[in-house]
Amino acid sequence: MNSIERSLNDQSRFIHKKSVTWRDLEGKLTCLDLETSEYFVFSSVARFIWLAINTGCSLLEVQQQVSLQYKIDTERARQDVISFATDLQNQGLIIQC
């Protein structure tokens, strides 16, 4: 577990960085970091988590939504959400509120 994962909790909320622009088209979500020119494409669960995070949901709320949407147990959903949120932070796409 890295320092970012340790700093996350169920009430953590995020916003995307101002330098990140994104679009949700045809079931795929694309993100572009205008500072680094890095381009990302998310589909399926990653897309679902990104959209939930960007509506202001806490990690707990995102975990619950993922569990219900994909019919997986809450612990698996928690691990997936925290892992993806950590990856997004490491890539510099989101910041914790």
C-alpha positions, 0 to 999 in steps of 0.5 A, spaced: 500 500 500 502 506 497 502 513 501 496 515 496 492 509 498 493 510 505 490 517 505 484 515 502 478 513 506 470 512 504 469 519 505 474 521 500 472 526 494 475 528 488 475 533 482 479 532 476 484 537 475 483 543 471 488 541 466 484 535 464 478 535 459 474 529 458 468 527 454 464 521 454 462 518 447 459 512 445 461 508 451 468 510 452 471 516 456 477 520 453 481 524 458 486 529 455 491 532 460 493 539 457 499 540 461 502 533 459 499 532 452 497 525 455 491 521 452 487 516 456 481 512 454 476 508 459 471 503 458 466 499 462 468 499 470 473 505 469 468 509 465 463 508 470 468 510 476 470 516 473 463 518 472 461 517 479 467 521 481 466 527 477 459 527 480 462 528 487 460 522 490 465 519 495 469 513 495 464 509 499 458 512 494 462 510 488 464 503 491 456 502 493 454 504 485 460 499 482 457 493 487 450 494 485 451 495 477 456 490 476 453 485 481 460 484 485 461 484 493 462 490 496 470 488 498 471 487 491 468 493 489 472 497 494 479 494 492 477 496 485 475 503 486 481 505 491 486 502 486 483 506 480 482 512 484 490 511 486 492 510 479 488 516 477 491 520 482 498 517 480 497 520 473 495 526 475 488 526 473 484 527 479 486 531 486 482 530 493 478 535 495 
